[in-house]
């Protein structure tokens, strides 16, 4: 198997570190290198914790990079990407977990076909709702779990996350759009080996109803649709909407673009209203 790096940006991580290191060192296939970026609000004794983990797991190659201030996930991850000594890089957020076979299984996908830029777990067929909502074109929803990503820099040596906005949790979506637009391929598996943690303090949860987030999310959806319709004639566009993208999913997209989140606001308001009584 190939050598690989695990890359993590740490922010407000004190309650997750033990499980984070455990999920790494429980893997059937261990990394060659772990790179951590201290993006503030981490334990004051972070360096000591890392040294203890090195000794406990007999693993020396854990590199800690410190940000002078909170830079957000995009800039932190890009800082780490520049320091990775391997071309195969797993991203793992500190509050997420992997099943013990995650790295081995993902690298098996890579072994079968090394032409993809990103290998990831997909939520597309997790249940009935995600199957209806998600599409393989990333237009309605981002169904890839970001902590499952294996980045293949053999395909793109200058790979970077896009959108340097610490306050907007859309770096994964915008990065996918950028590389899709430049004709890179993504591989996704419905065999989920990543355990995504519903952390209320995470960027994704905190900015879910942020107006800038909503605006950009809608804009990116439209751009994804334009990407798949570019260079197609009228009949090809109709074919894509009816048979490839699916007419039902196209209707979902229209609802999303028009006011899907306002419908969600309405139901949240009703829920809060009844809770108050």
N, C-alpha and C positions, 0 to 999 in steps of 0.2 A: 504493500500500500504506500501511497505518497505521503510525504511530510506535509503538515498543515499547521496553520496558526489559528488560534481563537482570539477574536477581537471584541472588546467590551468597553463601552463608555460608562463610567461609574458616576451616578448622581444620587445622593440621598440613599446610600446603599447599605447602611449598617445592619438593617434587619434581614437582609437577603444574602450576605456574603457567605455564610456557612453553607447554605444550600447551593449557592452558585458554585463554589469549589467542589462540593460533593458531586454535583451533577456532571462536572467535567471529569473528575478522577474516577467516577463510576463507569465511564465509557469503556466499551470493549476495545476501542481503538483510541489511544491517547494522542494529544497534539505534540508537536515538536516545540511549540512556543505559545505563550499566552501574553497578549499585550493589553494592558489596562490603561485607560485614560481617566485620571481623577478630575472630574468636571465640577468640583466643589460639593459641599454639604455631605461629605463622606466622613467616616470616623477619623478622629485626630491621630489615632494609632494605626492608620491604614498600612503603613510600611511594615510595622511590627506584625500585623495580621498576615501579610503576604509572606514575610520571612517564616512565620510559623507554618504556613501552608507548604512552603518549599521543603521544610524539614519533614513535616508529617507525611507528605506524599513523595518524598525523594525526587523532587522535580525542581531543577534550578532555574529554568529559563522562563521566569515571569518578569516582564518588563513593565514598570510603572512610569507613565508620563503624566506630568501635572500641568493643568491649565491655570494661568494666573487669575482667571475669573471664569464664571459660567459661560461657556461658548455654545452650548446646545449640542444635540446629537450629531448633526451633520459635520460641523467643523471638528468635533472631537474624533469622530470615526475616521475622517479624512486624515487627521493628524496621525492616527494609529496606522492607517493603511500605508503611509509613507515609511513607517518603521518596520513593517512586516518583512521578514526574510524569506517567506514562502510565497508562492504564487497561488496557493489554495488557502482561502481564508474563510473560516466560519464566523458569522456574527452571532453573539449570544448576549441578550440583555440581562442585567444582573438579577432581575426579578422573575425571569423565566427559567424553565427547566427542560432537560432532554431525557428521553428514555435512554437506557444504556446502549442501545444499538444505533443511536442517531448518526454519529460520525461515520461509523462503518457502513451503514445502509446508504447514506448520501454519497460517500466515496465510491460505492458500488455502481450507483447511477452514473457518476463521472467516468468510471472505468469503461462502462458500456458505450458511452458516447461523450467525448470530451469537447464537443463543439458548442456547448451552452455557456453563456456568461454567468448565469445564476441558476442554482439548483435549490428548490425550496419545497416545503410542505404546503399543501393547498387545503383550504377549508371548503372548497367548492361542493364536495359531496358529503360534508359532515352530517347534515340532516336535511329534511325536506325544505326548510326555509332557505338555507344557504344554497341548496341546489337550484331553487327557483330564482334567487336574487343574483347569484354570482355567475359570471361568464368568463370564459377563458381569455377574453380580450381585455380584461381589467377596466371595462367601461362603467359598469354599475358599481362594482365593489372591488377592493383590493383583497383577494382571497388568499394571498400568500402570507404566511406567518414570518415576520421579519427576523425573529430569533432562530429561524430554521435555515436562513440563507447560507449557502456555500458560494462564495465569489471566486470565479475562475479568472485570475489575472493573466493566465496564458492566452486568453482570448482578447483581453483589453488591458494592456500593461499600465495604462494611465487611469484605470477605473477610479471614480470618486463618487461619493454621494452628492446629490444636487440639492439646491434650495438651502442657502445659509440663513435660515430664519429660526432662531432658538424658540420663538414663541408659537411657531406653527408646526404641528406634528405631521408633516406631509413629505418628509425627506424620502421615504421609501417609494411612495406613489410617484413623486416627481422624477426620482431616479429611474424608475421603471419606464416612465414615459420617454425620458431622454434617450435611454438606450434602445427602446423599441423603435423610436423614430430613426435611430441610426442603424437599424436592422440587425441588432443583436438578438440572440434567442434565449428564452427562459425555459427551464425544465421544471415542471411541478408534479409532485406525487400526492395522491390522496391517502397514502399510508402515513398517518400523522405520528411523528416521533418527538414532537415539540409540545411542551405543556405551557400554554400561554397563561400568564397570571393576570387576573383582573385587578390591577393595582390602581386605586383611585387617584394616586398622586402622579401617575405616569403622564407624559405629554399627551398621548392619545386621548386619555380620559379628560384631562383638564381643559383641552381646547376643542372638545367635540362640538360645543355650541358657540364657539368663538366666531364672530362675523367674518373675520378675515379667512379663517379656516374654511367656513362654509362657501364663501365666494371662490376661493382657490380650488376647493374640492370640485365644485360644479364646473369650473373652467377646465380643470384637468380631465374630467369626464368627457367634455365636448372635444378636447384635443385628442383623446384616445380614439373617439369615434371618427374624427377627421383623419387620423392616421390610417385607419383601416379602410376608409373610403377614398383616400387619395389615389390618384392615377386609375380610378375605376370609371367606366362609362355608366350611363344611367341604368341599364339593365343589370350590370354587375352590382351596382349599389342596391337595387331592389332585391337582388338575389342574396346579398349579404344580410340585409335587414330581415328578410322573410325566413331564410333557411340557415344561414351561418350564425348570425348573431341571435336570431329568433325574434319574431314579431313581439311576443310577450315581453321579452327582456327590453326591447326597444320602447315599449309602453312604460315599463318601469323606469327606464332612463329619462323619458320625457317628464314623468311625474317627479323624479328626482331633481331634474333641472328646474322645473317650474316652481315647486314648493314642497317637496317631499319633507324637508326638515320642519316646515311650519306645521305640517300634519302631525309630526312627532311632538312638536311643542304643544299642540292642542291636547293630545292624549296625556302628556306629562302634566299639563295644567289641570285636567279632569282628575287625574290621580292624586295630585296635591290637594285639590279641592275636597275630595272625599276623605282624605287622610286628616284634614283639619277638623272634621266632624266626628 
